[in-house]
Each structure stands twice: as structure tokens, then as C-alpha cells.
Amino acid sequence: MRENTGGFTLGGLATTLDAEVLHVSGDPIPGLFAAGRCTAGLAAWGYASGVSLGDGSFYGRRAGRSAAKG
């Protein structure tokens, strides 16, 4: 019998609501956007299929709109 072990991270790139990646100073880095698992999401052992769809589609759309604005 295996012991239960937890393996997850809470973190990733800090972003604005428009998916702009933030510098450690707190300012957006011009032209750098993030979406999906790299955006401060939750990933864990026993990952359930589809968990990333929500943040991937939300931030992907926001990043695309922000990038299109220039």
C-alpha cells in the first residue's frame, strides 16, 4: 500500500487581468503575455483532464485581445 503524497505547485507567472506578465517590480513587461498552466495556476498529482481549459481559454482570449491592441 502506498502512502498518500501531495505534489502540487501554487505559483507561476504573475499577470494582470489582461494576461500581461508582471516584472518583479510589479510593472507589466511590454509585449509579454501568458496563458494556461504558466499563469499562477494549480497543478497537482492526479491531474484531472480538462482542469486547465478554464484558465487557458480565459487568459488566452485576454492575451490575444491585449496583444491585438498593441
Secondary structure, DSSP 8 states (H G I E B T S, - for coil): -------EEE----B-TT-EEE-TTS-EEEEEE--GGGTT-EEETT--TTTTHHHHHHHHHHHHHHHHH-
